[in-house]
Amino acid sequence: VLAQTGTGSVQGTVKDPTGSVIPNAKATLRNTQTAVSIETTTNNVGFYLFPAVQNGSYELTVEATGMETWKGTFTLVVGQTAQI
């Protein structure tokens, strides 16, 4: 039996409209209930990861130079790996 930690994770790959990956994009994850935010930057293949995130409602914002800012909302549950 695996113990539940009360967390999940959020990950994804940032791409432009043509499907090309976007390195060094800033991804900001904000808990909409507590207003606590954490940030990360995509790696050289456009991948980002927020590990060990508490469950709850979130807003994800992605920004990159020369690109339109993207925002989305979702609910993270315990044990979930959200692909956003």
N, C-alpha and C positions, 0 to 999 in steps of 0.2 A: 504494500500500500504506500503510495506516495503522499507526502504531506503537502497540503496546500499552503502557500505562503501569503495568500491574500493579494497577490499581484498578478499582472499580465504584462505583455510587452506590445509595443507598437513599432512596426517597421515598414519599409517600402523603398521603392526606387523612383527617383524623380526623373521624368523625361519631358522633353519638349513635344510639341504637336507632331513632329516627324518621327518620334520614337527614339531620338538620340538622348542618351543619358546626360544629366546635368551634374557635374562635380561641383563641390564647394557651394551648394545651395544651403541656405539657412532654414532649418526646420524648427519651429517653435510649437511645443505641446503645452496647452494651458487647460488646467482643470477648471471647468466652468462653475463648479460649486465653491471652490476655495480660492480661485484666481491665482493659484501657484503655477508658475511657468518654468519649463526647462527647455534648453536649446541644444541643438547639435548641428553638425555640418555634414553634408553628404560626402562620401569618399570618392575616389577617382572613377568608380563605376556607378555613381549616383545613388548609392545605397545609404540609408540612415537607419538607426536603431535606438529606441528608447526602451531599455530593459528594466524590469522590476518596477512597473508603474502600478500605483494603487488603482483599484477599480473605481469607476465613476464616469461622469460625462466630461468629454474633452472637445477642444477645438484645436485643430492642427492647421498651422499656417506655414506655407513654404514660399520663400523669397529667393530670387536669383537675379543677378545683374542683367538688365536688358529683357527680363521676362515679367509677365503679369503676375502679381501675387495671387496664390491659390489658398483658399480656406475651405475647411470641411469640418463637420461635427460628427461625433459618434459616441457610443457608450461602450466602455471596456468592462468586461466581466472577469472574475477571478480565473486564472489559468488560460485566458485567451491570448493568442498572438494575432493582433489586428494587423492586417495587410492593407495599408492606406496608401 
